[in-house]
Structure formats: C-alpha cells, structure tokens
Amino acid sequence: MIVYVETNFLLELAYLQERCDSCQLILDFAKARTITLALPAFSAAEARATWHRRGSERREFQASLQRHIREISRSEPFRGLSEQSHDVVTALVAGGQEARARLESAIQTVEEHGLTIPLTGEVIRMARGLELTYSLSSQDALVLASVRSHAEKSVEQKCFISQDLRAFEEPAVSGEISGVGCKFVSNFTDAVGYIKSALRPPKPS
C-alpha cells in the first residue's frame, strides 16, 4: 500500500501539533515496511522554508518582546518581570531548533524507509495545468501533480493524506486523486484507521 503525504505531515511532526502521534504511527508503519510512504520532494523543501519563515518570525517577536519587557520593567510594579520572563523568551528560540531537528528526522525517515517523488519537468508541466484549471496555489499544484503523476503509474492500493482541506477537499480537485485510484483522507487520525483497516487480512468466508 502506498501512502502519500505532503508538507503538513512533516510540520505536524516537527512542531508536535495536535495529530503528531498519528503521524508518528504512520512513520512507524513505513519503518516496518508495512506501507510505502511517499513524499513529494517539493514538500521537503517547502517544510524547510516554512521552518525558516517561522524562525524569523519568532526571532522578530522575541526581539520586540524583549524591548517591551525592558521598558515595562522600568516601572516599580514590574521590576521583576525581566527575570520572570526569561524562560519564555529563551523557549521561543530553543523550540525552533528542536522543531528543525524533528523536521530533518522525519524527512530522513521518509528517505530511508519510503520514497521521495522527484520534481521533474513532467510534474512541473502538470502542476501548471492544475494550477490554472482549479485556481490552486503553485505550491498546492506541485503537490497535487507530484502525487497524481506517481499514483497513475501504480496499481497498488493507495491513499493521499492531507489536512489542507481548502486546497484538496474540493470535489473537482480530489477527483484528480480518485481518478487514478487513490483515496483522499483529510486528517491523520482517520488515516491511521484507514491504513489499519486496509492492511487487516480479510476474514475467511
């Protein structure tokens, strides 16, 4: 069984978001060779770019917060605020480094135990057509084209998991996936249930 994931799968693991446990289970399936986990190469690059952007935003916020704390701490009622807020200010940067380590670990796991769908000329041309047809962002079109181009060449059972409902749940767009025999699953928790059900041996008649 081929399980396609994209950028939000990596970010869920990197930032330990609500469904990161389900994403970890999917990674474990891949490590056990129970499934073939497939990731568009573009998604790895996009996830890293998102980490850099969030890191810049955190550093800007940290600098601004420190300026405000210094100013407020000049007032008698808030003299201890600078010391009290030290752990929070430090965590803003430390958390970003931990997220990067988790992100790179997830990407490496896919590379070692799954497959990366290359960003080829065929994928880029297909993405441009999908972008124009469905008014997708260029990023979403590249993900959709990567999954579609790989799925249409495979006869295995397959599903595409994405929580980006704005981009992929629209019937015409999800039809591009279902049209090549690939089921669209809209959250990681449901995906774990679907994978387990698909892998369960059929009951004897």
HELIX and SHEET records of a PDB file:
HELIX    1   1 THR A    7  ALA A   14  1                                   8    
HELIX    2   2 CYS A   20  LYS A   31  1                                  12    
HELIX    3   3 ALA A   41  ILE A   72  1                                  32    
HELIX    4   4 GLU A   76  PHE A   78  5                                   3    
HELIX    5   5 LEU A   81  GLN A   84  1                                   4    
HELIX    6   6 HIS A   86  HIS A  113  1                                  28    
HELIX    7   7 GLY A  121  TYR A  134  1                                  14    
HELIX    8   8 SER A  138  ALA A  151  1                                  14    
HELIX    9   9 LEU A  165  PHE A  168  1                                   4    
HELIX   10  10 PRO A  171  SER A  178  1                                   8    
HELIX   11  11 PHE A  188  LEU A  199  1                                  12    
SHEET    1   A 5 LEU A 115  ILE A 117  0                                        
SHEET    2   A 5 THR A  36  PRO A  40  1                                        
SHEET    3   A 5 ILE A   2  TYR A   4  1                                        
SHEET    4   A 5 LYS A 158  ILE A 161  1                                        
SHEET    5   A 5 CYS A 182  VAL A 185  1                                        
END                                                                             
